[in-house]
């Protein structure tokens, strides 16, 4: 199983909480905290996409440039 996923140039982590029985993650390589979760991988992926889309819409509404993930 891959422990990351990508959407619109953003990389997201994939983690599992055994205690809560959910998948969760956060966007990596930027200062802003963008997190997401789901009860299965499909829900996790949908929430990740929605969180990135919401972040981009929020940046546009505030007139600020979205952070780009750091690449070495």
N, C-alpha and C positions, 0 to 999 in steps of 0.2 A: 504494500500500500504506500502511495506517495504521501508525504507529510506536508506538502504545499500545493497550492493551486494558483492559477494566474487568470486575471481578468483586466482588460484595458491597460495592460502594462503594470498592474499592481500584483504583488505576490502576497498570498495569504497563507497563514499557518493552518494546519489541521491537527487538532488535539482531541483527546477523548477524556471525559470525566467518568471514570468507572463508578464513582460514588453517586453521581446524578443521572448517569445513563444518557449523556448528551455529547454531541460533538460541539467544539467551539474553536475559535481562532481569532487572530488579529492580523491586520495588514502589516507587513514587515518593511523595514527600510525607510520609514518616514517618521517624523516627530508626532504627527497627529495620531490620536488613538482611534482606530476604527476596528470595532470588534463585531462578531456575529456568532450565531449558534444555530443548532438544529438537532432534531431527534434522530436524524439519519443523514447520510452523505448528501442526498438530493436536497433536503431542506437546508443543510449547511451551505451548499453551493449557491442556492437561491438567495439565502440571506447575505452571503458574501457579495454577490453581484448587486443586490439591493443596497448594501452598505456603501459600496464603492460609488454607485450611481448617486446616492444621496449626498455623499461627500462632494462629488463633482458639481452637483446642482447647488449645494450650499456655497461652495467657493465662487461659483458664477454669480449667485445672488449677492454675495458680499463684495464682489469685484476684486477678488484676490486670486492669484495664480495657485492652482493645486500643486501640492508637493509631488515631486517625482521620486520614485524609489531610487535609493542609492545603488549604483552599480559600480563594482570595482573594475 
